[in-house]
Amino acid sequence: MIEPIEMTMSGTNTITSAASVIIWQTETTGSLTNFIIDAVQMIESKASTRIDQTEMVIN
């Protein structure tokens, strides 16, 4: 059960760092930046929810 948590976290970190690069490159286009930030935050909250649910199953 531990492996899926690690995969979720590393996947989220990869997406977050990729989005950070895109945000840095597209700072002039604010609407795109905001869209990416919203998407990353949504992915991060889903990942943390999944981890919480998995921890409850383990415990």
C-alpha positions as CSV (number, residue, x, y, z in Angstrom):
1,M,0.0,0.0,0.0
2,I,3.0,2.4,0.4
3,E,4.0,2.3,-3.2
4,P,0.9,4.1,-4.6
5,I,1.4,6.9,-2.1
6,E,5.0,7.4,-3.3
7,M,4.0,7.3,-6.9
8,T,1.2,9.8,-6.4
9,M,3.6,12.2,-4.6
10,S,6.4,11.9,-7.2
11,G,3.8,12.4,-10.0
12,T,2.5,15.5,-8.3
13,N,6.0,16.9,-7.7
14,T,6.8,16.3,-11.4
15,I,3.6,18.1,-12.5
16,T,4.2,20.9,-10.0
17,S,7.8,21.6,-11.2
18,A,6.8,21.4,-14.8
19,A,4.0,23.9,-14.2
20,S,6.4,26.2,-12.4
21,V,8.6,26.3,-15.5
22,I,5.6,27.0,-17.7
23,I,4.5,29.7,-15.2
24,W,7.9,31.3,-15.3
25,Q,8.0,31.3,-19.1
26,T,4.5,32.7,-19.5
27,E,4.3,35.3,-16.7
28,T,3.2,37.9,-19.3
29,T,0.0,35.9,-20.1
30,G,-1.7,36.1,-16.7
31,S,-4.8,34.1,-17.5
32,L,-2.8,31.1,-18.6
33,T,-0.7,31.3,-15.5
34,N,-3.7,31.5,-13.3
35,F,-5.2,28.5,-15.1
36,I,-2.1,26.5,-14.6
37,I,-1.9,27.4,-10.9
38,D,-5.5,26.4,-10.4
39,A,-4.8,23.1,-12.1
40,V,-1.7,22.4,-10.0
41,Q,-3.6,23.2,-6.8
42,M,-6.4,20.9,-7.8
43,I,-4.0,18.1,-8.5
44,E,-2.1,18.6,-5.2
45,S,-5.4,18.6,-3.2
46,K,-6.5,15.4,-4.9
47,A,-3.1,13.8,-4.2
48,S,-3.2,14.7,-0.5
49,T,-6.8,13.5,-0.2
50,R,-5.8,10.2,-1.8
51,I,-2.9,9.9,0.7
52,D,-5.2,10.6,3.6
53,Q,-7.6,7.9,2.5
54,T,-4.8,5.4,2.0
55,E,-3.4,6.2,5.5
56,M,-6.9,5.5,7.0
57,V,-7.0,2.1,5.3
58,I,-3.5,1.3,6.6
59,N,-4.3,2.3,10.1
